[in-house]
Amino acid sequence: MKVKVNDAELELKAGTSAIDAIFAAGYDVPYFCSQEYMSPIGACRMCLAKIGAPRKDRDSGEWIIDEQTGEPKIFFFPNLMASCTTAIMEGMVIDTLSKEVKDAQNGMIEFTLVNHPLDCPTCDKGGACELQDRAYEYGAGQSRFVFDKRHQEKHHALSELITLDRERCIHCKRCVRYFEEIPGDEVLDFIERGVHSYIGTLEDGLPSNFTGNITDFCPVGALLDSTSRFRGRNWEYDHTRSSCLDCAVGCAITIDARTGRIERIKAARNTQVNNDWICDGGRFGHEYVDADERLKTPLIRRDGKLTPSTWEEAAAFINDKLADLGAKETGIILRADATLEEGVAAKALAAQLETGQLDHFPRLAASVIPQGVRATLNDVATSDAILVLGDVSEEAPIVDLRIKEALKGVTPPELMPHGVPLADLRLKERMPRQREILTVASPYRCDLMKHAGSTLTYPAGTEVELLASLLQAANGEGEISEEAAMRLGSSPEQLNDLLKRLSGAKNPVIIYGAFVLAASEASNAVQALAKAVGAKLLAIGPMANSYGLEALAVLPSHARYSVQEMLRGSAKALIVSGLDVAKDAEAAKALKELELLVVHDSFANATTELAHVVLPAKTAYEKEGTVVNLEGRYLPLKPAPVENGQSEDFCGLVKFLGETMGTRLEGRSVRSARRLLKKRLQLDLSELSEEGYLSPAKAKAASKFKLKESYELEGNLLLTPSMIRHEQLSRNAHLHAVYGDAALRLNPADAVAQDLNDGDVVAFELQGIERQAVIKRSEAVPVGLMLLPALPEQPAALLWLEPTKLIKAAVAEVLA
Amino acid sequence: MIELETIRPFFEDKKELLAEILNRYPDYGRRSAVMPLLWEVQRSERHVSEARVEEIAGILGLHATEVKGVMSFYSTYHEQPLGKYHLQVCSTLSCSLAGSDQMYDWLVEELGIVNGETDRDGLFSLQKVECLGSCGTAPVLQVNDVYYERMTRSRCKEVLAALRRDELPEPWLERGGDNVSAEKAQIESES
């Protein structure tokens, strides 16, 4: 469609909004309520423009011609139009520069400022505030309002994470719409009406995993991130665009640091991955980085005590010890969120030490790289039949949002010259959702089930059986019996419907996480099922770079050299990065026997207690590097300027060790690692775009899955993935205030049977690891099952725990 | 020991009424029932407590916040129990010009309560409201569902005295500027 914006003529697709036409033409209008990825509602009346269009004669069907110019006559709307809710028409003329429009903008700014406190000098948003900028650009500069402004609460804690200043709010409704449209939980609304209205909630502290996003797009300083309140002004922060390493999605984030501290994390845009959203775990989980007890210098154990030292001394110390050991006797363990570059460094070091004892952890039984057609996150968002196996809302929260995007049936918007459309007219408030396309299966009732058309709570550990039954039916090798379906908490109709839906869909996707990856039979079955019904696969690995490290083969040369074996005595020296392996009592025993234990970590823990050398490690926010997310997308990491003393990543460790050995190892720096990766991948990672690079799928023929006779997956305690990183929770004060200590969730009936009450603290040993948890009764958990958050050292699995072994910890001096 | 009173769900023994209300709307528009449900509670309990808001949210599968948003938008729903006689003074332009402010001030003085309050005995509640659609016969006082039009000081006193005797006076309706009785107004409006 031809549109004319002021003097610019352009050709745009039908359905584009007038505001996007204006921006596409390179002009500007102020707006407060429009927001990318959300419905346009025309609430703020700021984007007013004079809009007209030619008209056709009803009888002749010809354009009505202006007699003076001989051109089609432009009929203007009688009033100025909100350009965000107006769709373009053929030959539309949009005027944003006339005096009429300017006067309207002046007037609207004046109205908006009537009740705005103008406390910009003490407002955190000052300098980055849309209202401030727009008032400066489009306002008259003075107000005629001489009466008292409205006074409301200025420090209202919506939750421990978000503070609301009700005076500053300009009622644009972005936050209210966000909760209904994006996570689909309407936990925020306008209370009262007219001049009295304010943003409020009846829910206790905003129960959603995605609350922090409202602080990003609030156009004024009304909604603020409590972790960064009064910490700095926007222009004082160093903004670093990087990727979040809290789960396998790898959302784009902006790290705002000031004087060596991370003050806040904001969502950045990646149209392929997370749109504009991140979860609360990723946003608020950064406080540990600046904890006082952070390790900042290398430490060497001398006379039984760890004493401060330098990297050179530490490297020399390690080298001396290693020289006494033979080949194959040193083990190297990386955490699964180490970067590709660190993986290269670890491999080079292992090669230098002639050892095959190299592994990353947590690593589950099955491969995180699906054999079959991989799904991207945009495939998920455009899918017309989705089967979810597991609790994605906790495991990879953004996948949850992308699924909800698919339920709206609106494909991700096409990019305009100015980026994502500001007003996508296909989106509406309270859109009907096509819930029927979504099936969620999980061993307990999970959050996403509220949004699913079909839900299935199967007994924990029966993943293989469930997938095998589906596969059999899909291959026409046998009907699903009533009895088998019953055992799986389902019915033959439900499972057949699911199969019909998957095989009948154009773009079906199967998403599976830790519960399936924990058993290779289940993983094989899901891949065979996907092949049978023509679905794409999205596997959620345990950590941010599980995919990349597996693809790079940071793996042992033999099964007898896996992490578990290394921690049971297969190595005489160990270099452990980022994992508190000594949590496991049996491993701790083996670690004590080692000739050399080198621990590369950011904080002291049980393993550093046993270490001969402790080396300070960079956190995820300080590293430069690359990770590969669950889709197989290479994503860049950029270091934020954080005061971390002499901390180094694993590349740095390898550099110092190599120097003392007298060699220059591959991966001694990020640059050196990238040189090697460039040869291997034909991809220059230093030139990776912000949106990353999707690796071409390597399709391998999946071998036909044979059913095993018996399944040994049994247990009563399920270790579940969670959005919150529990290993750092005690140092993340704000998150801890909201989510509390790790919870042991169980059905109220079981709790009564064990005489356990909400809030009871229990201590118990789980496979050698001492765990402590707070009892939380929950109807979401089936009778006979307990749920406990997994740890990096204790990934998702189904285990046995005698309920009688739950020992109530003394509530010591709580009341005193 | 503190005795905790359990709140019985309002619609527990009103299954038929509930079904009738829910049946008015198609399944995808279930949330539309929020208004009639709120009104049932308001009419019978003279206010809608937070527990009732949560109950309605539960019935309709909404968050309580959403129900509260609707409820607080309308001045007909109240968080606190209303008095037996709910005095509503129109304070929009026509009534305001015709002296509703003085009427309000007088009521405040007489009753000892201000806008939004209920007196100690639970007899009177006073509220300023927006246009009651009776501008031609301003100022208007609405008591519960009854209009008293073209109010003067003496009529105010009369109405208040009757209410204090626990009698709700006949509606005071006026048409065309002549004081007419309720019956006559009825006849006129029918003809």
Chai-1 contact restraints between the chains, C-beta under 6 A:
chainA,res_idxA,chainB,res_idxB,connection_type,confidence,min_distance_angstrom,max_distance_angstrom,comment,restraint_id
A,E186,B,H63,contact,1.0,0.0,6.0,A-B,restraint_1
A,E186,B,E66,contact,1.0,0.0,6.0,A-B,restraint_2
A,V187,B,H63,contact,1.0,0.0,6.0,A-B,restraint_3
A,V187,B,T65,contact,1.0,0.0,6.0,A-B,restraint_4
A,D189,B,T65,contact,1.0,0.0,6.0,A-B,restraint_5
A,D189,B,E66,contact,1.0,0.0,6.0,A-B,restraint_6
A,D189,B,G69,contact,1.0,0.0,6.0,A-B,restraint_7
A,F190,B,G69,contact,1.0,0.0,6.0,A-B,restraint_8
A,I191,B,S72,contact,1.0,0.0,6.0,A-B,restraint_9
A,E192,B,S72,contact,1.0,0.0,6.0,A-B,restraint_10
A,R193,B,F73,contact,1.0,0.0,6.0,A-B,restraint_11
A,T201,B,T65,contact,1.0,0.0,6.0,A-B,restraint_12
A,L202,B,A64,contact,1.0,0.0,6.0,A-B,restraint_13
A,L202,B,T65,contact,1.0,0.0,6.0,A-B,restraint_14
A,L202,B,K68,contact,1.0,0.0,6.0,A-B,restraint_15
A,E203,B,T65,contact,1.0,0.0,6.0,A-B,restraint_16
